Amino acid sequence: MRIRTSMIASGLALLALAGCSTTSETKVATNAPATVETSEIFTDSYNSTTDAGYTLPAIPISRLAEKFHRQIVSFETAERPGTIIVNTRERFLYYILPRGKAVRYGIGVGKQGFAWAGEAYVAWKQEWPTWHPPKEMAARKPDIAKYVEAGMGPGLNNPLGARAMYLFNEKGQDTLFRLHGTPEWASIGTAASSGCIRMINQDVIDLYRRVQPGRQTKVVVIQ
């Protein structure tokens, strides 16, 4: 698979409405054949696990299409190892490895009207983050207004899940775009969030271990 620079949106605007929330209108992704060669698949990596005192439930991974299971795939790109490429249309996130390989994760993406594309970098990352919805989201959903200032503390029901990685633009400005976990495994493969990229908690923990914050960790988001 080749990533063409013409596919990447020019410019980078702040995603003022993004808050990485969830919607109840999700459907489990149906099975479909993989489009690239897989050299290793980690279907057995979704068991219950204890992390920082929280017990993450096992994921019924057989109910998600195998293409959305974490796996090592062949991947042709000019981007250097350590780059993250998010293909929102295909619902995949790729962490680039050396020698034409990548770790591929299934993702959930922003529903229509909350999509963003461009280039950024991982400015910082956090384990079991606190969630602060933006005021625009609170205006639409008054029941979450109390979290705008105080935030929702970490936990199994937090919309950001077990890990979050925060994307900033080349000027050092927060894009309000996140790579994060989710307790809603069934939303993987769907357009269900308000802009951010969500992953199964077991997958976002794996990605988090690989990512080093800083401008060297480039993120390319393709719509």
C-alpha positions as a Python dict, from the first residue, in 0.01 Angstrom:
ca = {
    (1, 'M'): (0, 0, 0),
    (2, 'R'): (144, 338, -97),
    (3, 'I'): (58, 662, 79),
    (4, 'R'): (47, 947, -170),
    (5, 'T'): (122, 1298, -47),
    (6, 'S'): (-160, 1433, -263),
    (7, 'M'): (-404, 1252, -34),
    (8, 'I'): (-293, 1452, 268),
    (9, 'A'): (-496, 1764, 333),
    (10, 'S'): (-294, 2083, 317),
    (11, 'G'): (-301, 2310, 616),
    (12, 'L'): (-404, 2224, 969),
    (13, 'A'): (-703, 2379, 1142),
    (14, 'L'): (-801, 2352, 1506),
    (15, 'L'): (-1078, 2100, 1563),
    (16, 'A'): (-1281, 2316, 1797),
    (17, 'L'): (-1568, 2074, 1830),
    (18, 'A'): (-1367, 1763, 1904),
    (19, 'G'): (-1412, 1611, 2244),
    (20, 'C'): (-1365, 1242, 2175),
    (21, 'S'): (-1711, 1154, 2301),
    (22, 'T'): (-1918, 854, 2203),
    (23, 'T'): (-2249, 796, 2035),
    (24, 'S'): (-2492, 512, 2084),
    (25, 'E'): (-2540, 464, 1711),
    (26, 'T'): (-2263, 207, 1658),
    (27, 'K'): (-2268, -125, 1479),
    (28, 'V'): (-2020, -411, 1499),
    (29, 'A'): (-1804, -419, 1188),
    (30, 'T'): (-1873, -704, 948),
    (31, 'N'): (-1609, -943, 821),
    (32, 'A'): (-1410, -847, 513),
    (33, 'P'): (-1089, -982, 360),
    (34, 'A'): (-760, -815, 449),
    (35, 'T'): (-615, -596, 174),
    (36, 'V'): (-245, -641, 261),
    (37, 'E'): (-21, -931, 355),
    (38, 'T'): (-22, -1011, 726),
    (39, 'S'): (289, -1167, 880),
    (40, 'E'): (164, -1186, 1240),
    (41, 'I'): (-172, -1132, 1408),
    (42, 'F'): (-236, -1074, 1777),
    (43, 'T'): (-590, -1203, 1818),
    (44, 'D'): (-494, -1356, 2153),
    (45, 'S'): (-396, -1016, 2298),
    (46, 'Y'): (-744, -908, 2406),
    (47, 'N'): (-782, -1097, 2732),
    (48, 'S'): (-869, -928, 3060),
    (49, 'T'): (-569, -747, 3206),
    (50, 'T'): (-492, -535, 3510),
    (51, 'D'): (-330, -200, 3440),
    (52, 'A'): (-248, 66, 3700),
    (53, 'G'): (-503, -89, 3935),
    (54, 'Y'): (-782, -101, 3675),
    (55, 'T'): (-907, -434, 3544),
    (56, 'L'): (-976, -406, 3174),
    (57, 'P'): (-1240, -657, 3062),
    (58, 'A'): (-1166, -913, 2793),
    (59, 'I'): (-1272, -808, 2445),
    (60, 'P'): (-1496, -1052, 2250),
    (61, 'I'): (-1259, -1003, 1960),
    (62, 'S'): (-1423, -1274, 1748),
    (63, 'R'): (-1716, -1035, 1708),
    (64, 'L'): (-1495, -785, 1524),
    (65, 'A'): (-1373, -847, 1170),
    (66, 'E'): (-1027, -1004, 1175),
    (67, 'K'): (-888, -714, 974),
    (68, 'F'): (-941, -493, 1280),
    (69, 'H'): (-733, -719, 1506),
    (70, 'R'): (-383, -589, 1581),
    (71, 'Q'): (-138, -732, 1327),
    (72, 'I'): (194, -683, 1151),
    (73, 'V'): (138, -609, 782),
    (74, 'S'): (342, -520, 476),
    (75, 'F'): (324, -146, 418),
    (76, 'E'): (500, 65, 158),
    (77, 'T'): (554, 429, 251),
    (78, 'A'): (819, 698, 229),
    (79, 'E'): (756, 791, 595),
    (80, 'R'): (1026, 689, 839),
    (81, 'P'): (982, 425, 1112),
    (82, 'G'): (803, 562, 1416),
    (83, 'T'): (554, 761, 1207),
    (84, 'I'): (184, 708, 1269),
    (85, 'I'): (-45, 703, 965),
    (86, 'V'): (-421, 712, 1022),
    (87, 'N'): (-644, 615, 732),
    (88, 'T'): (-988, 716, 848),
    (89, 'R'): (-1170, 579, 542),
    (90, 'E'): (-1027, 231, 589),
    (91, 'R'): (-1052, 255, 973),
    (92, 'F'): (-686, 165, 1026),
    (93, 'L'): (-398, 318, 1220),
    (94, 'Y'): (-46, 218, 1112),
    (95, 'Y'): (265, 247, 1327),
    (96, 'I'): (552, 231, 1079),
    (97, 'L'): (824, -27, 1139),
    (98, 'P'): (1151, -75, 947),
    (99, 'R'): (1182, -283, 628),
    (100, 'G'): (838, -219, 479),
    (101, 'K'): (631, -333, 776),
    (102, 'A'): (381, -168, 1008),
    (103, 'V'): (170, -252, 1309),
    (104, 'R'): (-189, -211, 1201),
    (105, 'Y'): (-469, -141, 1448),
    (106, 'G'): (-842, -118, 1392),
    (107, 'I'): (-989, 220, 1489),
    (108, 'G'): (-1312, 410, 1528),
    (109, 'V'): (-1324, 754, 1367),
    (110, 'G'): (-1517, 1081, 1387),
    (111, 'K'): (-1862, 1083, 1244),
    (112, 'Q'): (-1944, 1310, 950),
    (113, 'G'): (-1901, 1675, 1039),
    (114, 'F'): (-1626, 1614, 1294),
    (115, 'A'): (-1350, 1485, 1067),
    (116, 'W'): (-1002, 1633, 1046),
    (117, 'A'): (-704, 1559, 825),
    (118, 'G'): (-347, 1682, 811),
    (119, 'E'): (-9, 1640, 979),
    (120, 'A'): (78, 1679, 1344),
    (121, 'Y'): (302, 1529, 1609),
    (122, 'V'): (249, 1361, 1945),
    (123, 'A'): (326, 1642, 2189),
    (124, 'W'): (259, 1439, 2500),
    (125, 'K'): (86, 1126, 2619),
    (126, 'Q'): (-93, 1021, 2936),
    (127, 'E'): (-190, 699, 3110),
    (128, 'W'): (-550, 685, 3231),
    (129, 'P'): (-620, 1045, 3132),
    (130, 'T'): (-878, 1290, 3264),
    (131, 'W'): (-1138, 1390, 3006),
    (132, 'H'): (-1234, 1756, 2954),
    (133, 'P'): (-1509, 1794, 2694),
    (134, 'P'): (-1506, 2127, 2508),
    (135, 'K'): (-1775, 2385, 2579),
    (136, 'E'): (-1925, 2332, 2235),
    (137, 'M'): (-1990, 1968, 2316),
    (138, 'A'): (-2134, 2053, 2657),
    (139, 'A'): (-2377, 2291, 2486),
    (140, 'R'): (-2505, 1997, 2281),
    (141, 'K'): (-2500, 1756, 2575),
    (142, 'P'): (-2584, 1941, 2900),
    (143, 'D'): (-2531, 1625, 3107),
    (144, 'I'): (-2153, 1647, 3050),
    (145, 'A'): (-2123, 2021, 3124),
    (146, 'K'): (-1995, 1945, 3474),
    (147, 'Y'): (-1682, 1791, 3322),
    (148, 'V'): (-1575, 2097, 3121),
    (149, 'E'): (-1378, 2252, 3406),
    (150, 'A'): (-1340, 1973, 3661),
    (151, 'G'): (-1293, 1694, 3409),
    (152, 'M'): (-1399, 1331, 3429),
    (153, 'G'): (-1148, 1134, 3630),
    (154, 'P'): (-975, 825, 3491),
    (155, 'G'): (-1161, 498, 3495),
    (156, 'L'): (-1314, 220, 3291),
    (157, 'N'): (-1599, 444, 3168),
    (158, 'N'): (-1384, 744, 3077),
    (159, 'P'): (-1426, 819, 2701),
    (160, 'L'): (-1047, 847, 2659),
    (161, 'G'): (-992, 497, 2787),
    (162, 'A'): (-662, 368, 2923),
    (163, 'R'): (-429, 596, 2726),
    (164, 'A'): (-434, 921, 2529),
    (165, 'M'): (-184, 1080, 2292),
    (166, 'Y'): (-227, 1451, 2224),
    (167, 'L'): (-159, 1593, 1878),
    (168, 'F'): (-16, 1940, 1822),
    (169, 'N'): (53, 2121, 1495),
    (170, 'E'): (388, 2248, 1369),
    (171, 'K'): (334, 2578, 1553),
    (172, 'G'): (303, 2393, 1882),
    (173, 'Q'): (-73, 2446, 1906),
    (174, 'D'): (-310, 2181, 2037),
    (175, 'T'): (-521, 2046, 1751),
    (176, 'L'): (-771, 1908, 2006),
    (177, 'F'): (-727, 1580, 1818),
    (178, 'R'): (-644, 1269, 2021),
    (179, 'L'): (-542, 909, 1973),
    (180, 'H'): (-704, 733, 2265),
    (181, 'G'): (-860, 419, 2406),
    (182, 'T'): (-1229, 348, 2442),
    (183, 'P'): (-1445, 122, 2656),
    (184, 'E'): (-1676, 77, 2354),
    (185, 'W'): (-1500, -198, 2160),
    (186, 'A'): (-1798, -238, 1924),
    (187, 'S'): (-1734, 110, 1780),
    (188, 'I'): (-1408, -4, 1617),
    (189, 'G'): (-1452, 5, 1240),
    (190, 'T'): (-1729, 266, 1261),
    (191, 'A'): (-1770, 644, 1256),
    (192, 'A'): (-1882, 694, 1613),
    (193, 'S'): (-1677, 960, 1790),
    (194, 'S'): (-1675, 1338, 1779),
    (195, 'G'): (-1354, 1373, 1586),
    (196, 'C'): (-1081, 1174, 1762),
    (197, 'I'): (-930, 836, 1681),
    (198, 'R'): (-1035, 564, 1923),
    (199, 'M'): (-876, 224, 1976),
    (200, 'I'): (-945, -87, 2181),
    (201, 'N'): (-782, -28, 2520),
    (202, 'Q'): (-549, -327, 2479),
    (203, 'D'): (-436, -179, 2145),
    (204, 'V'): (-386, 177, 2265),
    (205, 'I'): (-169, 44, 2549),
    (206, 'D'): (46, -136, 2291),
    (207, 'L'): (75, 177, 2074),
    (208, 'Y'): (149, 394, 2378),
    (209, 'R'): (451, 178, 2463),
    (210, 'R'): (593, 233, 2115),
    (211, 'V'): (540, 610, 2088),
    (212, 'Q'): (792, 865, 2214),
    (213, 'P'): (642, 1215, 2245),
    (214, 'G'): (811, 1491, 2050),
    (215, 'R'): (828, 1638, 1703),
    (216, 'Q'): (1005, 1326, 1581),
    (217, 'T'): (679, 1132, 1616),
    (218, 'K'): (492, 1250, 1310),
    (219, 'V'): (123, 1173, 1267),
    (220, 'V'): (-42, 1179, 924),
    (221, 'V'): (-423, 1170, 919),
    (222, 'I'): (-582, 1089, 584),
    (223, 'Q'): (-953, 1128, 516),
}
